[in-house]
Amino acid sequence: MISIALVGDRSPAVRAHSRIAVILDALREQEQIDLDAYWIPTPDATDPAALRGFAGIWLVPGSPYRSEQGAIVAARTARTERIPFLGTCGGFQHAMLEFARDVCGLPAARHAENSSDTGPDALITELSCSLAGHEGAINLVAGSRIERLLGTTRTIERYHCAYGVAAGYIDLLAAHGMLFSGHDDAGEVRAAELPGHPFFLATLFQPELHTDGVHPVVRGFARAAVTAAGALQAQ
């Protein structure tokens, strides 16, 4: 069994959460990848020790999280300890927040959903048009990890979110190494990744809502976890 951490506050009201069990079954049947998934509530994730020993960390949708700090620690632990990481919807938002605070030197960076601060420190802000319940086209950067996983430079994906990275911060995050590898037709960011990391991919869309087999993003994460599990066993 290959153990992964599902960091999030599990709820029957979050459709993506109920879909994860179906996805894990499909991985087992279609890909012969048997993932042993443990739900880690965000308050528990504030302790990095709760996340170590897993072959992958998936920061799942469902924000606002009970603990913003727990979501931040999950992204930081995966990034710094080179654990395969997938952040979807709220996971994308908090991965960008962690990167801004810990890599870009912006400790005051804020998520507008978690704070009444809508001033210049708001890194994650409300989208001009909510994407909750919508789907849309995404243009993928040629040669990026997500483009290689999907095998195309354009895809249609489903969303359930209303927040994204404020445009004024994009260049700064990119200058510190974040590759924004997916954009909508208006040029707004929809996916990001860290080149050189074993697997660090964050999407504003929810691959959990994909119903035609296992989404290639999730399949890529699962395969990275298999590789990481082999490395852990060899230690």
C-alpha positions as CSV (number, residue, x, y, z in Angstrom):
1,M,0.0,0.0,0.0
2,I,1.2,3.5,-0.9
3,S,0.0,6.0,1.7
4,I,-1.0,9.6,0.8
5,A,-2.3,12.4,3.0
6,L,-5.6,14.1,2.0
7,V,-5.3,17.4,3.8
8,G,-8.7,19.0,4.3
9,D,-11.8,19.2,6.4
10,R,-13.8,16.3,5.2
11,S,-17.4,17.1,4.6
12,P,-20.3,15.4,2.8
13,A,-21.3,18.8,1.6
14,V,-18.2,19.1,-0.6
15,R,-18.7,17.2,-3.8
16,A,-15.0,16.8,-4.5
17,H,-14.6,15.0,-1.2
18,S,-17.1,12.3,-2.0
19,R,-15.6,12.0,-5.5
20,I,-12.1,11.1,-4.1
21,A,-13.2,7.6,-3.0
22,V,-14.4,7.0,-6.5
23,I,-11.2,8.3,-8.0
24,L,-9.1,6.0,-5.7
25,D,-11.2,3.0,-6.8
26,A,-10.6,3.9,-10.4
27,L,-6.9,4.2,-9.9
28,R,-6.9,0.8,-8.4
29,E,-8.9,-0.8,-11.2
30,Q,-7.6,1.2,-14.2
31,E,-4.0,2.0,-13.3
32,Q,-3.3,-0.8,-10.8
33,I,-2.2,1.9,-8.3
34,D,-3.4,1.2,-4.8
35,L,-3.3,4.3,-2.7
36,D,-4.0,4.2,1.0
37,A,-5.5,7.6,1.7
38,Y,-5.5,9.2,5.2
39,W,-7.6,12.3,5.8
40,I,-5.7,14.9,7.8
41,P,-7.9,17.7,9.2
42,T,-6.3,21.1,8.6
43,P,-5.9,21.8,12.4
44,D,-3.8,18.5,12.7
45,A,-1.7,19.5,9.7
46,T,-0.2,22.5,11.6
47,D,2.3,20.0,12.9
48,P,4.6,18.9,10.1
49,A,5.2,15.6,11.8
50,A,1.6,14.6,10.9
51,L,2.5,14.9,7.2
52,R,5.9,13.0,7.2
53,G,6.1,9.5,6.0
54,F,3.5,9.9,3.3
55,A,4.4,9.3,-0.4
56,G,2.2,12.3,-1.4
57,I,0.2,15.2,0.0
58,W,-3.1,16.3,-1.7
59,L,-4.4,19.6,-0.4
60,V,-8.1,19.1,-1.3
61,P,-10.9,21.6,-1.9
62,G,-13.2,22.8,0.8
63,S,-12.0,26.3,1.9
64,P,-12.3,28.3,4.0
65,Y,-10.4,25.6,5.9
66,R,-10.7,25.2,9.6
67,S,-7.0,26.1,9.9
68,E,-5.4,28.3,7.3
69,Q,-2.1,27.6,8.9
70,G,-2.6,23.8,8.5
71,A,-3.1,24.3,4.8
72,I,0.0,26.5,4.6
73,V,2.1,23.9,6.5
74,A,0.9,21.1,4.2
75,A,2.1,23.1,1.1
76,R,5.4,24.1,2.8
77,T,6.2,20.5,4.0
78,A,5.6,19.1,0.5
79,R,7.6,21.9,-1.2
80,T,10.6,21.9,1.2
81,E,10.8,18.1,1.8
82,R,10.2,17.3,-1.9
83,I,7.1,15.2,-1.3
84,P,4.8,14.9,-4.3
85,F,2.1,17.6,-4.0
86,L,-1.3,18.2,-5.6
87,G,-3.3,21.3,-4.6
88,T,-6.8,21.7,-6.0
89,C,-9.1,24.7,-5.8
90,G,-8.5,25.9,-2.2
91,G,-5.3,23.9,-2.3
92,F,-4.1,25.9,-5.2
93,Q,-4.8,29.2,-3.4
94,H,-3.0,28.2,-0.2
95,A,0.0,26.8,-2.1
96,M,0.4,30.2,-3.7
97,L,-0.1,31.9,-0.3
98,E,2.7,29.7,1.3
99,F,5.0,30.4,-1.6
100,A,4.5,34.1,-1.3
101,R,5.1,34.2,2.4
102,D,8.0,31.8,2.6
103,V,9.8,32.2,-0.7
104,C,8.9,35.6,-2.0
105,G,9.4,37.4,1.4
106,L,5.8,38.5,1.8
107,P,4.9,37.4,5.3
108,A,1.9,39.6,5.4
109,A,0.3,38.1,2.3
110,R,-3.4,37.3,2.9
111,H,-6.3,35.3,1.6
112,A,-9.3,37.6,1.3
113,E,-11.7,34.7,2.1
114,N,-9.9,34.3,5.5
115,S,-9.4,38.0,6.3
116,S,-11.3,41.2,6.2
117,D,-8.1,42.8,4.7
118,T,-8.7,43.6,1.1
119,G,-5.8,46.0,0.9
120,P,-2.5,45.6,-0.9
121,D,-1.5,42.5,1.2
122,A,-4.4,40.5,-0.3
123,L,-2.6,37.9,-2.5
124,I,-5.7,35.7,-3.0
125,T,-8.7,37.9,-4.0
126,E,-12.2,37.4,-5.3
127,L,-12.3,36.6,-9.0
128,S,-14.0,39.2,-11.2
129,C,-16.5,36.5,-12.0
130,S,-17.1,33.5,-9.8
131,L,-16.3,30.1,-11.3
132,A,-18.4,28.2,-8.9
133,G,-20.3,25.5,-10.8
134,H,-18.8,26.6,-14.2
135,E,-16.4,25.0,-16.7
136,G,-14.0,26.8,-19.0
137,A,-11.1,26.5,-21.4
138,I,-7.5,26.6,-20.1
139,N,-4.4,27.1,-22.3
140,L,-1.4,25.2,-21.1
141,V,2.2,26.2,-21.4
142,A,4.0,24.0,-23.9
143,G,6.6,21.8,-22.2
144,S,5.1,22.3,-18.7
145,R,4.3,19.3,-16.5
146,I,0.6,19.8,-16.8
147,E,0.8,20.0,-20.6
148,R,2.8,16.8,-20.7
149,L,0.2,15.1,-18.4
150,L,-2.7,16.1,-20.5
151,G,-1.0,15.7,-23.8
152,T,-2.6,18.9,-25.2
153,T,-2.1,22.7,-24.9
154,R,-5.8,23.4,-24.4
155,T,-8.3,21.7,-22.1
156,I,-11.8,22.3,-20.7
157,E,-12.1,21.9,-16.9
158,R,-14.7,22.3,-14.1
159,Y,-14.5,24.7,-11.2
160,H,-16.2,25.4,-7.9
161,C,-14.3,28.5,-6.7
162,A,-14.5,32.3,-6.4
163,Y,-10.9,33.2,-5.5
164,G,-7.6,33.4,-7.4
165,V,-4.2,35.0,-7.4
166,A,-4.3,38.8,-7.6
167,A,-2.8,39.9,-10.9
168,G,-0.3,42.3,-9.3
169,Y,1.6,39.4,-7.6
170,I,2.0,37.1,-10.6
171,D,5.3,38.5,-11.8
172,L,6.8,38.4,-8.3
173,L,5.9,34.7,-7.8
174,A,7.1,33.8,-11.2
175,A,10.4,35.6,-10.6
176,H,11.0,33.4,-7.6
177,G,10.4,30.2,-9.5
178,M,6.7,29.5,-9.7
179,L,5.7,28.5,-13.2
180,F,2.2,29.6,-14.1
181,S,1.4,26.9,-16.6
182,G,-2.3,27.3,-17.2
183,H,-4.4,30.4,-18.1
184,D,-7.9,31.0,-19.3
185,D,-8.6,32.9,-22.5
186,A,-8.4,36.2,-20.7
187,G,-4.9,35.3,-19.4
188,E,-5.9,34.7,-15.8
189,V,-4.0,32.0,-14.0
190,R,-5.6,28.6,-13.6
191,A,-2.6,26.3,-12.9
192,A,0.9,26.5,-11.4
193,E,3.8,24.2,-10.8
194,L,7.4,24.1,-9.5
195,P,10.0,23.0,-12.1
196,G,12.7,20.8,-10.5
197,H,10.4,19.4,-7.8
198,P,9.5,15.7,-8.0
199,F,5.9,16.7,-8.4
200,F,4.4,20.0,-7.3
201,L,1.2,21.0,-9.2
202,A,-1.7,23.2,-8.2
203,T,-4.9,23.8,-10.1
204,L,-7.6,26.3,-9.5
205,F,-10.0,23.9,-11.3
206,Q,-11.1,20.6,-9.6
207,P,-9.9,17.5,-11.3
208,E,-12.0,15.6,-8.8
209,L,-15.1,16.6,-10.8
210,H,-13.8,14.9,-13.9
211,T,-16.1,11.9,-14.6
212,D,-14.4,10.3,-17.6
213,G,-12.0,8.0,-15.8
214,V,-9.1,9.3,-13.8
215,H,-8.1,12.9,-14.6
216,P,-4.5,13.0,-16.0
217,V,-3.5,15.4,-13.2
218,V,-4.5,12.9,-10.5
219,R,-3.0,10.1,-12.4
220,G,0.3,12.0,-12.6
221,F,0.2,12.7,-8.8
222,A,-0.5,9.0,-8.1
223,R,2.4,7.9,-10.2
224,A,4.7,10.4,-8.5
225,A,3.6,8.9,-5.1
226,V,4.5,5.4,-6.4
227,T,8.0,6.6,-7.2
228,A,8.3,8.4,-3.8
229,A,7.1,5.4,-1.9
230,G,9.8,3.3,-3.6
231,A,12.4,5.8,-2.5
232,L,11.0,5.8,1.1
233,Q,11.2,2.0,1.2
234,A,14.8,2.1,0.0
235,Q,15.9,4.3,2.9
